[in-house]
Amino acid sequence: MSGPAGGNTTTNGASGRAPARPAGGPGGFGGRRRGGGFGPMGGMAMPVEKPKNFRRALRRLIGELRPERPRILLVVGVALLSTAGSVFGPKILGNGINQLMDGLVGKMFPLGMTQQQAVAQAQQSDPQVASMLAGTNFTPGVGVNFAALASVLLGLLALYLVATFFTWVAWYTMAGVAQRTVYRLRREVDQKLGRLPLKYFDTHAHGDTLSRVTNDIDNIANTLQQSLTQIITSFTTIIGVLAMMFWISPMLAVISLLVLPTAAVLTMLIARQSQKQFTDQWTRTGVLNGQVEESHTGHSIVKVFGHQEDAIRHFDEENQLVYEASFKAQFISGLIMPVMTFVSNLNYVAIGVLGGIQVATGRMSLGDVQAFIQYSRSFTQPITQVASIMNLLQSTMASAERVFELLDEPEEIPDAVRPRVLENAEGHVAVDDVAFRYEPEIPLIDDFNVDVRSGEVVAIVGPTGAGKTTVVNLLMRFYEIDTGSIKIDGIDSRQLTRDNLRHTFGMVLQDTWLFGGTIRENIAYGREDATEDEIIAAAKAAHVDHFVRTMPQGYDTVIDDDASNLSQGEKQLLTIARAFLADPQILILDEATSSVDTRTEVLVQQAMARLMKGRTAFVIAHRLSTIRHADEILVMNHGKIVEQGSHDELMASRGFYFDLYNSQFEEAIAEAV
């Protein structure tokens, strides 16, 4: 979403609005916003989400990988080559063991005897040994052929080196695939945040949104980078190893296959339970982040009202819920590995016993049994790895669902296909029969009409909740009106792009917003192409230049994230300097002097008076004494204009404005007494 002209004083970057005023609790946290404020809900309390559709989230995440299809196919091809060590290594090593065994057995018999004679001789003394010798290929009198054995071992070493190289290529390629995918996903989310209406930010905790953008996407990135290659390698290893197992011994291979349905059933049962807990975990994490962000933002208010203990207790409660959800998720999903290890060990024992019987009866060589045992380990290990990855996938799918939920949120009404362009605006604003409600069943603004001529200063006053700031939100198209029209120089604002509309406005709000950077950069935020002379001229016009030059680094002074090295008045003047630099034709001043001292207020008002000269201005004020010279005063109550006129006219009518104006002086006298 585009900001107002020059990005003047707004607090919630993407939404371009002032934050909600407190409404109860420690510093007003978590309260419900009033009708005339900034939205229908505070949005802090979020219900625990129910588990979503795992397969749908997985399919959509796979869809995010579609641009990387050629590289993924490369990874699959390289993974097939890298599994050569797992597939052919044990068989080659088994051949080496057979050569060693043949040499050791051959030395036990004299040279010149045939193998059949040696077996017949062994048959007389021990038939079982004879059966085992019948399964070997020894030459009596000939020992171990170390040259042939060395050749086998060197070939095995070369095979493992090549497999290791291809493994590295697969991991390197997949790292790029994962990071590019997550880069695109982050970009989609960032662009989505810019297209979301203000209502989304009013009804969702900022901490939870940040958690989706950071924690959840990081979780997806880690899984893609660490697990995707492992899944590909595991499946190729399972296929290759299974083929070798059937080649060596179909009977033992069938026994090993019994592991698959057992593993699948156990994994499915455990994963089904852990998915619920992982969804709960990430939801709770978002709520906790929201509570931390809220307490940190308002830490001074928490201390002023003495609610430190309440804030700590609230954090402990949310932290405990995160702990419980995380513990359950990790405990349940952690059962996959030990269960799979137990099943694997049962298979290992069965292969060892049956393989030993096969060797003893001469049906298999010792090298083949040794190779098959390795294959059985190589077969169950990738199954165990896949089962372990299912643990990560539960967490990842829970995170993916939360990210996709954000991407699926309803967006702002698109700008007109052929928008009109407002250039050199004069500042004539006409509001005709406007109606608006945050929630359909709660009335707010109805039949709102006002005509503001170019260069006029219009003050909007009224009690809290009257709808003053809502009018600002409608002028800026932060919210869309239900009926009626708002025209700028005769052009319906809906026929303009939001960017064009908001560059016509400049905003100076009660709650200042400055980012971490130099004073020069903060002023230049109003217009990025401004020259140094223009920045200094804007600073002088806003009474900023003097106090900036008293600082050691002057305009290069760095403002920290919360601008704690500046006073409230200095921050307010900087935002006015930013508006001067933006040079908008229409100004919105929302309680810009309410949080500064009397002396600073004089400077701020002088700066604002200079800023408003020759411009159309909407001034929202609670201090009615500050708007007596406005060309027009709109008195609002319950979303309607109840009175309209100059200060003198309204005082003479002795109506709502008269009572409101006098009540402020009565309060001041009561406080003085």
LINLINCOR-V393858 format. One record per backbone hydrogen bond with DSSP energy under -0.5 kcal/mol. CO is the residue of the C=O (numbers start at 1). NH is the residue of the N-H. Records with the same first field share a line. If there is no record, write none. Layout:
CO: NH / NH
This chain:
4: 7
5: 8
11: 13
12: 15 / 16
17: 11 / 12
24: 23
25: 27 / 28
26: 29
28: 23 / 31
34: 37 / 39
36: 469 / 470
43: 205
44: 46
52: 54
53: 57
54: 58
55: 59
56: 60
57: 61
58: 62
59: 63
60: 64
61: 65
62: 65
63: 66
65: 68
66: 69
68: 72
69: 73
70: 74
71: 75
72: 76
73: 77
74: 78
75: 79
76: 80
77: 81
78: 82
79: 83
81: 84
82: 85
83: 87
84: 88 / 89
85: 89
88: 92
89: 93
90: 94
91: 95
92: 96
93: 97
94: 98
95: 99
96: 100
97: 101
98: 102
99: 103
100: 104
101: 105
102: 106
103: 107
105: 108
106: 109 / 141
109: 141
110: 113
114: 118
115: 119
116: 120
117: 121
118: 122
119: 123
120: 124
121: 124 / 125
122: 126
126: 130
127: 131
128: 132
129: 133
130: 134
131: 135
132: 135
133: 136
139: 142
140: 112
141: 143
144: 146
145: 149
146: 150
147: 151
148: 152
149: 153
150: 154
151: 155
152: 156
153: 157
154: 158
155: 159
156: 160
157: 161
158: 162
159: 163
160: 164
161: 165
162: 166
163: 167
164: 168
165: 169
166: 170
167: 171
168: 172
169: 173
170: 174
171: 175
172: 176
173: 177
174: 178
175: 179
176: 180
177: 181
178: 182
179: 183
180: 184
181: 185
182: 186
183: 187
184: 188
185: 189
186: 190
187: 191
188: 192
189: 193
190: 194
191: 195
192: 195 / 196
195: 412
197: 200 / 201
198: 202
199: 203
200: 204
205: 209
206: 210
207: 211
208: 212
209: 213
210: 214
211: 216
212: 217
214: 218
215: 219
216: 220
217: 221
218: 222
219: 223
220: 224
221: 225
222: 226
223: 227 / 228
224: 228
227: 231
228: 232
229: 233
230: 234
231: 235
232: 236
233: 237
234: 238
235: 239
236: 240
237: 241
238: 242
239: 243
240: 244
241: 245
242: 246
243: 247
244: 248
245: 249
249: 253
250: 254
251: 255
252: 256
253: 257
254: 258
255: 258
256: 259
257: 260 / 261
258: 262
259: 263
260: 264
261: 265
262: 266
263: 267
264: 268
265: 269
266: 270
267: 271
268: 272
269: 273
270: 274
271: 275
272: 276
273: 277
274: 278
275: 279
276: 280
277: 281
278: 282
279: 283
280: 284
281: 285
282: 286
283: 287
284: 288
285: 289
286: 290
287: 291
288: 292
289: 293
290: 294
291: 295
292: 296
293: 297
294: 298
296: 299
298: 302
299: 303
300: 304
301: 305
302: 307
303: 306
307: 311
308: 312
309: 313
310: 314
311: 315
312: 316
313: 317
314: 318
315: 319
316: 320
317: 321
318: 322
319: 323
320: 324
321: 325
322: 326
323: 327
324: 328
325: 329
326: 330
327: 331
328: 332
329: 333
330: 334
331: 335
332: 335
333: 336
334: 338
335: 339
336: 340
337: 341
338: 342
339: 343
340: 344
341: 345
342: 346
343: 347
344: 348
345: 349
346: 350
347: 351
348: 352
349: 353
350: 354
351: 355
352: 356
353: 357
354: 358
355: 359
356: 360
357: 361
358: 363 / 364
359: 362
365: 369
366: 370
367: 371
368: 372
369: 373
370: 374
371: 375
372: 376
373: 377
374: 378
375: 379
376: 380
377: 381
378: 382
379: 383
380: 384
381: 385
382: 386
383: 387
384: 388
385: 389
386: 390
387: 391
388: 391 / 392
389: 393
390: 394
391: 395
392: 396
393: 397
394: 398
395: 399
396: 400
397: 401
398: 402
399: 403
400: 404
401: 405
402: 406
403: 407
404: 408
406: 409
410: 197
416: 419
420: 497
421: 423
427: 429
428: 489
429: 452
430: 432 / 487
431: 433 / 450
432: 485
434: 448
435: 482 / 483
436: 445
439: 442
441: 443
444: 446
445: 436
447: 449
448: 434
450: 431
451: 453
452: 429
453: 456
456: 458 / 617
457: 459 / 631 / 632
458: 619
459: 461 / 634
460: 621
461: 636
463: 466
466: 639
467: 471
468: 472
469: 473
470: 474
471: 475
472: 476
473: 478 / 479
474: 477
478: 198
483: 435
485: 432
486: 493
487: 430 / 489
488: 491
490: 492
491: 488
492: 495
493: 496
495: 420
497: 501
498: 502
499: 503
501: 504 / 505
502: 5 / 505
504: 585 / 586
505: 5
506: 588
508: 590
510: 512
515: 517
517: 559
518: 522
519: 523
520: 524
521: 525
523: 526
524: 527
527: 530
531: 535
532: 536
533: 537
534: 538
535: 539
536: 540
537: 541
538: 542
539: 544 / 545
540: 543
544: 548
545: 549
546: 550
548: 551
551: 554
553: 556
554: 557
555: 520
557: 519
559: 517
560: 563
563: 566
567: 571
568: 572
569: 573
570: 574
571: 575
572: 576
573: 577
574: 578
575: 579
576: 580
577: 581
578: 582
579: 583 / 584
585: 616
586: 506
587: 618
588: 508 / 590
589: 591 / 620
590: 510
591: 594
593: 596
597: 601
598: 602
599: 603
600: 604
601: 605
602: 606
603: 607
604: 608
605: 609
606: 610
607: 611
608: 612
609: 613
612: 615
616: 587
617: 458 / 619
618: 589 / 620
619: 460 / 621
620: 591
622: 624
623: 626
624: 627
625: 628
627: 630
628: 647
632: 459
633: 635 / 645
634: 461 / 636
635: 642 / 643
636: 463
637: 640
639: 446
640: 637 / 642
643: 635
645: 633
646: 650
647: 651
648: 652
649: 653
650: 654 / 655
651: 654
655: 659
656: 660
657: 661
658: 662
659: 663
660: 664
661: 664 / 665
662: 666
663: 667
664: 668
665: 669
666: 670
667: 671
668: 672
669: 673
